[in-house]
Amino acid sequence: PATDLHRRHLLGLLGPGSAALAAAADEDAESAADEAKGPVAVGQEREDFREEDISGAVLTIDLAAVQENWRMLRGRCGAECGAAVKADAYGLGMIPICRALWQAGCRTFFVARPREGERLRGLLPDAAIYVLDGLFSCEPWHFELFSLRPALISLAEARSWAEFTRTRGRKLPCAVHVDTGINRLGFPPREF
């Protein structure tokens, strides 16, 4: 790493806002020190290896904070409060996020695609899982097989789901997805 004298010199020369340059000098010095240690054979690890050396960063998710945030929202909404966990829980990792939310009391989850719902069903067999992309290109029996609930996005899908439930002789849960004006999936308000 750059010495304190080196860092102070950079900051003194460049003035305010130069802390990033001092940090870059630290990184350059660390890279030079790593190169001086020599190559590492494939499959061999250095004792001083850090994940951020390869990835450039390490993200730590505070699962207790995720739980507390969900509890706070549940307390404010006055109704059942679910969690949108599509796209691998927005890149945070579906499995750890959903486990933490389940432990906090969340029982309703929203995914985008049926495959995400299948994966989540394997993790949380008793959860209510809604698929936001509607019936997608799946047959309705696929939703029944994995106990998934489609968020129906069109009148055609609503008719298809109603017909399917009639053939089963029982009502199967679903949701109606309304396009609220942000040009995503859902029933346009004029269809009500």
C-alpha positions in Angstrom: 0.0 0.0 0.0 1.0 3.6 -0.5 2.7 5.1 2.5 1.0 7.7 4.6 3.6 10.2 3.3 2.8 9.2 -0.3 -0.9 9.5 0.3 -0.5 12.9 2.0 1.7 14.1 -0.9 -1.0 13.1 -3.4 -3.8 14.7 -1.4 -1.7 17.9 -0.9 -0.8 18.2 -4.6 -4.3 17.5 -5.9 -6.4 19.0 -3.2 -10.1 18.2 -2.4 -11.6 15.2 -4.2 -8.3 13.4 -4.6 -9.0 10.6 -2.1 -10.0 8.4 -5.0 -6.6 8.9 -6.6 -4.9 8.0 -3.3 -7.0 4.8 -3.2 -6.0 4.0 -6.8 -2.3 4.4 -5.7 -3.0 1.9 -2.9 -4.4 -0.5 -5.4 -1.5 -0.1 -7.8 0.9 -0.7 -4.9 -1.0 -3.9 -3.9 -1.0 -5.1 -7.5 2.7 -4.6 -7.7 3.2 -6.5 -4.5 1.0 -9.4 -5.7 3.0 -9.6 -9.0 6.3 -9.7 -7.0 5.0 -12.9 -5.2 5.1 -14.7 -8.5 2.6 -16.9 -10.4 0.3 -19.4 -8.7 -0.2 -22.8 -10.3 -3.7 -23.8 -11.4 -5.6 -25.3 -8.5 -3.1 -23.8 -5.9 -4.3 -21.0 -3.7 -2.3 -18.2 -2.2 -2.5 -17.8 1.5 -3.4 -14.2 1.1 -6.1 -14.8 -1.6 -9.2 -12.6 -1.3 -12.4 -13.0 -3.4 -12.3 -9.3 -4.2 -9.0 -9.7 -5.9 -10.8 -11.5 -8.7 -14.3 -10.1 -8.6 -13.3 -6.5 -7.8 -15.9 -6.4 -5.0 -17.6 -8.5 -2.4 -21.3 -7.9 -1.6 -22.5 -8.8 1.8 -26.3 -9.2 2.3 -27.6 -8.5 5.8 -30.4 -11.1 6.1 -31.5 -9.7 9.4 -32.1 -6.3 7.8 -34.1 -7.9 5.0 -36.3 -9.6 7.6 -36.7 -6.3 9.6 -37.6 -4.4 6.4 -40.3 -7.0 5.6 -41.7 -6.8 9.1 -41.8 -3.0 9.0 -43.7 -3.1 5.6 -46.1 -5.8 6.9 -46.8 -3.6 9.9 -47.6 -0.6 7.8 -49.6 -2.1 5.0 -52.6 -3.3 7.0 -53.0 -6.4 4.8 -51.1 -9.5 3.8 -47.6 -8.5 2.7 -45.7 -10.6 0.2 -42.2 -10.4 -1.3 -41.2 -10.0 -4.9 -38.2 -12.4 -5.4 -38.0 -12.6 -9.2 -34.7 -12.7 -11.0 -33.0 -14.6 -8.2 -34.3 -12.2 -5.6 -33.1 -9.3 -7.7 -29.6 -10.8 -7.7 -29.3 -11.3 -4.0 -29.9 -15.0 -4.1 -33.4 -16.5 -4.0 -32.6 -19.3 -1.5 -31.1 -17.3 1.3 -33.5 -14.3 0.9 -36.6 -16.5 0.8 -35.5 -18.6 3.7 -34.9 -15.5 5.7 -38.3 -14.0 4.7 -40.1 -17.3 5.6 -38.5 -17.2 9.0 -39.7 -13.6 9.4 -43.2 -14.7 8.7 -43.6 -14.0 4.9 -45.9 -16.6 3.3 -46.6 -15.0 -0.1 -44.0 -14.7 -2.8 -44.0 -13.3 -6.3 -41.7 -14.6 -9.1 -41.7 -13.6 -12.8 -41.5 -17.0 -14.5 -42.9 -20.5 -13.9 -39.4 -22.0 -13.5 -38.6 -19.6 -10.7 -41.8 -20.7 -9.0 -40.9 -24.4 -9.4 -37.5 -23.7 -7.8 -39.1 -21.7 -4.9 -41.7 -24.5 -4.4 -38.9 -26.9 -3.7 -37.6 -24.6 -1.0 -40.9 -23.5 0.5 -43.6 -26.2 0.0 -46.3 -24.3 1.9 -45.8 -20.8 0.4 -48.3 -19.0 -1.8 -46.3 -18.4 -5.0 -47.6 -16.1 -7.7 -46.2 -16.0 -11.2 -46.3 -12.4 -12.5 -45.9 -13.2 -16.2 -49.4 -14.8 -16.2 -49.9 -18.3 -17.7 -46.9 -17.6 -19.9 -46.6 -20.2 -22.5 -47.3 -23.0 -20.0 -50.4 -25.1 -19.9 -52.6 -24.4 -16.9 -51.9 -27.9 -15.5 -48.3 -26.9 -15.0 -49.4 -24.3 -12.4 -51.6 -26.9 -10.7 -48.7 -29.4 -10.6 -46.4 -27.1 -8.7 -49.2 -25.3 -6.8 -48.3 -22.0 -8.5 -50.8 -19.1 -8.8 -50.9 -17.2 -12.1 -51.2 -13.5 -12.1 -53.6 -13.3 -15.1 -52.7 -10.6 -17.5 -55.4 -10.7 -20.1 -59.1 -11.6 -20.6 -58.0 -14.6 -22.7 -55.9 -15.9 -19.8 -58.7 -15.3 -17.3 -61.0 -17.4 -19.6 -58.4 -20.1 -20.0 -57.9 -20.4 -16.2 -61.6 -20.4 -15.5 -62.2 -23.1 -18.0 -59.3 -25.1 -16.6 -60.6 -24.9 -13.0 -64.1 -26.0 -14.3 -62.5 -29.2 -15.7 -60.9 -29.8 -12.4 -64.2 -29.4 -10.5 -62.7 -26.9 -8.0 -61.6 -23.4 -7.8 -57.8 -22.8 -8.1 -56.3 -19.6 -6.8 -55.0 -16.8 -9.1 -54.5 -13.1 -9.1 -55.5 -10.4 -11.6 -52.5 -8.3 -12.7 -53.6 -4.8 -13.7 -51.4 -2.5 -15.8 -51.1 0.5 -13.6 -49.8 2.7 -16.4 -46.1 1.8 -16.5 -46.6 -0.3 -19.7 -45.9 -3.6 -18.2 -48.0 -6.8 -18.2 -51.6 -6.7 -17.0 -55.2 -6.0 -17.8 -55.7 -2.5 -19.0 -58.1 -0.7 -16.7 -60.6 -0.3 -19.6 -61.3 -4.1 -19.5 -62.9 -3.8 -16.1 
